[in-house]
Amino acid sequence: MVPRLSTTTAVLAASLAALSAGALLDRLAPPPAADVALGTEACFGSGLHGRELPPPARTPQRWTTERAGFRFRDLPSGPVRVLVEVHGQRSPVLVAVEGQVVGFIPRDGRSGEWAIAATSGALDVELRALPFVGWGGRRLGALLDRVVVSHGPATVPSLALSLAFLLPALAVVGAGLAASLPPLLALCAAMVVSTLQAVALAPSGLVRSDYALLLAGLLTAAPVVAWILARRLGRRQRDAAAWVFVSFLVVELVQGVAATSPMMVVSDAEFHANKLAAVARGEGFPTSITPGERPFRFPYGVSFYAILAPLAQAGLGREWLVRSGAAVAGMAASAALLGLLLPWGPRRAALATVLLQLLPVTFDLYSFGNLSNVFGQAATVAFFAWWWADPPRGRTLVGAVLLATACLAHFSSLIVLVVVVAALAAVEGGGLAVDRRRSIALVAGLGIAALYYSHFVPLVLDQVRHLTAGSGAPRPWGPALVRQLRSAVEQWGVPAIALGVLGTLRAGRPSLGRGLIAWALAGGVLAGAAVLSPVEVRYLYALTLPLVIVAATGAEWLLGRGPGGVALAAALLVWQLATAGQGIVEGIVHRYRA
């Protein structure tokens, strides 16, 4: 039984907690630092080229343009010191503060530090250098190391900073109450969001960056969007709104906020930005090369870039587009999963959706930069949400478009879907012959994909010859099998696997049974291919869809087994949360750093 708490008390307590978090962070935050080694330069800076991860160390580096600016806001009043560190420049780097040149760093110099008499709360630092033309025709200034502003102790936080913490907390409480959350739970949700906001803005004094305002905007919009979805889906079933609100707020925090953090160094963001640029210029059949000991060239999907191409042509930043586009797709897929499972219980739907966010692979692919794969998986989830609907929601065209979009997003998505669809046909048997909507959608979607990939037939045949030439002895399957099992544990987490096994044993909804059996068959085929051949698609990532469904079934079964079952379910979920949290911190703060 949730203790009673008045609405007014919840709102006042959430406001006080948010203001306290902002004030505490204002006082304790370290000096703001736009530091490339820490990945914080994008939070303060403009006029920078994209991040690079040059081999062999693959630690981030970033070139400035001829004029790079850094804005520091909400600084305590009083004198400050500005430290600038760069290298690799071919001309002196002039340093200007508030539009006035304060000094320069010589061509062979690495740093300079200047005292500024006073600030008015905000400080603009500009680096100017005579550019030279580098690879790809880029105009390069200097390799940025860091820009640091040292200031005196803070006293009272600024109005802007206070509002940046207050508005998200009020939005969470207000939207939560509108979604039928009890006042105490709405207060807890607001306090969690305020705490996460403070944690996100603590490193390198990010609370004094423009990102602080962007984050406040995202955290204010997130509960509003969650409430809109809860209101829409909650019409179908009583008491569903609160479950939808909480679970989708988790989705937004993981995939909408954490996965788009400018502090996170994303390995392949520049790669996808370049692919987007090529497609926007009219290149409709991109290719790529696999890593590893025996690399081969393969067709690269186009639908992710084709959808974003008009926005890139309009002048929006390509790297921002691919990162935010993948995040929006991931959130949309989670909403589709919620809508699919809601008729079989809001608690199960919420558990499955939250578990999807807590699988380490869900966030890791954002960090590793497999953004078109994220989009392909999102389209796959959306297609199967349409497929499993009884009858399928929307027109037949919707299913065909979703299937074709998923197949054309990433080559691994194509392989996974072909195998899964074949398994579905085998499991469904003659049922597909009388189900016109599903049959036509399958034929049309796969037909569009086949028409597109037929362009690559010569390339595929050539690469098959390359892979089979000199293969010699059979591939040892023992070590490969161990590697796949280890990958499953790393990508899914032990608690999710345990809940999935339990859910499988306890049988899910019969109408979903055939689909889950087909996914299991497809997973076995793809796992066998990964063990016995050099061709390996990200099938473990694709299997997250059926995994979270059966894992949610297992968790729900435990929650109905009395105090012991509740305690065990809670322990497994907390363990999974800790595993996911560790991965998110690793991805945002540590990965690809020196």
C-alpha positions, 0 to 999 in steps of 0.5 A, a space after each residue: 500500500 502506497 502511503 497517502 500524500 497530498 498533491 500540494 505536498 508532492 509539488 512543494 517537496 519536488 520543487 524543494 528537492 530540485 532547487 536544493 540539487 541545483 544549489 548543491 551542484 552550483 556550490 560543489 561543481 569543479 571548474 568548467 572545462 571544455 576538455 577533449 580527453 574527457 569528451 566535454 568540449 562539445 558541451 561548451 564549444 562551437 566551431 569545431 570539426 567532428 571528433 576523431 578516434 585515430 588508431 592505434 590508441 583510438 583516443 578522441 581528438 578534435 580540430 578547431 576551425 579558424 574561429 572556435 568559441 566556448 561559452 561558460 554561463 552561470 559563473 560566480 561573480 568575481 575574477 577568473 582565470 582562463 587556461 587554453 591548451 592546444 597543439 598541432 597548429 601551424 600558426 599562432 592561436 589568438 585567444 579572445 575573451 568577451 571579444 577582446 584579444 588577451 594573448 596568443 599561443 605561439 606556433 610551437 606553444 601548447 598553452 596559455 593562461 590569462 587572468 580576467 578581472 571580473 565576469 557578469 555570470 557568462 564568459 565567451 572565449 574564442 580561439 582564432 587561427 589561420 587555417 590550413 587545408 587538411 584531409 577532405 578539404 577541411 580548414 583546420 586551425 589547431 588540435 584542441 586539448 582543453 579550455 578551463 575557466 577557474 572561478 571563485 566559490 559560488 554563493 547563490 545559484 542564478 535564476 536560470 540555473 534554478 529554473 533549469 532544475 525546477 521546471 523538469 521536476 514540476 513537469 514530472 510531478 504534474 505529468 505523473 499526477 495527470 497519468 494517475 500516479 499516486 502523489 508519493 510516486 510522482 514525487 519519487 519520480 521527480 526526485 530521481 530525475 533531479 538527481 540524475 540531472 545533477 549527476 549528468 551536469 557534475 563532471 567537468 563543471 557541465 552545469 556551467 555549459 549550454 548543455 545544462 539548458 538543453 538537458 533541462 529542456 529535454 527533461 521538461 519535455 520527456 514527462 510531457 511526451 510520456 503523459 501524452 503516450 500514457 493518455 493515448 494508450 491508457 484509453 484501451 485499458 483501465 489503470 494502464 496510464 501510470 504504467 505507461 508513463 513510468 516505463 516510457 519515462 525510463 525509455 526517454 531517460 536512457 535512449 533520449 537523454 543518456 544516448 544523445 549526451 554530447 559528452 559521450 564519445 561515439 565511435 562511428 558517429 563520423 562514419 554515419 555522418 559521412 554515409 548520410 552526406 553521401 546519400 544526401 548527394 544521391 549515392 543510393 547504394 552505399 557499401 562498407 567493409 567488415 572489421 576482423 582478420 578476414 574483412 569483406 565488403 558488403 552492402 550497407 543499408 540506405 533507409 536510415 540515411 534516406 529518411 534523414 537526407 532531406 534534413 541534412 540537405 536543409 543544413 542540419 548537422 549530420 552527426 547530430 542527425 544520425 545520433 538523434 535519429 537513432 534515438 528517436 527510432 529507438 524510443 518509437 520502437 519501445 512505444 510500439 512494444 508497449 502498445 503491443 503488450 498492453 492488452 496482456 497486462 500493463 505491468 507486463 508491458 511496462 516490465 518488458 519495456 523497462 527491461 529493454 532499456 536495461 539490457 546492456 546492448 541497448 545502450 552499448 550500440 549507441 556508444 559504439 556508434 552502430 546507429 543504422 543498426 539501432 534504426 534497423 532494430 527499431 523498424 524490426 520491432 515496429 514491424 513485429 508489433 504490427 504483425 502480432 496485432 490481432 488483427 494487424 493494426 493499420 493497412 497492409 501497406 504499413 506492414 510492407 513499409 515497416 518490413 522493407 524499411 527494416 531490411 534496407 536499414 542494415 545488412 544484418 537486419 536483412 539477414 535476421 529478418 529473412 531468417 525470422 520470416 522463414 521461421 514464421 512461415 514454417 511455424 504458421 504453416 498454412 495460416 499465412 495462406 488465408 491471412 491476406 494482410 500478413 501475406 501481402 505485407 511479407 511479399 511486398 516488403 521482402 520484394 522491395 528489399 530483394 529489388 534493392 539488394 539485387 544491385 549488389 549481386 556481383 559484389 556478394 558473389 565476389 565476397 563469397 568467393 573471397 570468404 571461401 577461398 583457402 578456407 582449409 580446415 573447418 572452423 573450430 566450433 568450440 571456442 566460437 560457441 564459448 565466445 557467443 555464450 560470453 557475448 550473450 551474457 555481456 549483451 543481455 545480462 545474467 538477470 535478464 537471461 534468468 528471467 527469460 528462462 523462467 518466462 519461457 518455462 512458464 509459457 507466455 500468451 498463446 497468441 504470441 507463442 508461435 511468433 516467439 517460437 519462430 524467433 527461437 528457431 531463427 536465433 538458433 540458425 543465426 547462432 549456428 552460422 556465427 559459430 560455424 562460419 565467419 559470417 556473423 550478424 548482430 543476432 543477439 541484438 535482434 533477439 532482445 525483442 523476444 527476450 524482454 517479452 519472455 523475461 517480463 513474463 518471468 518477472 510477472 510470474 515471480 511477482 505473483 508468488 508471494 513475498 519470496 517471489 517479489 523479493 527474488 524479482 526485485 533482486 534480479 531487477 535491481 541487479 539488471 539495473 546496476 548492470 545497465 547503469 554501469 554500462 551507461 556510465 562506462 559509455 558516457 564517461 570512460 569509453 574511448 578515453 585515454 
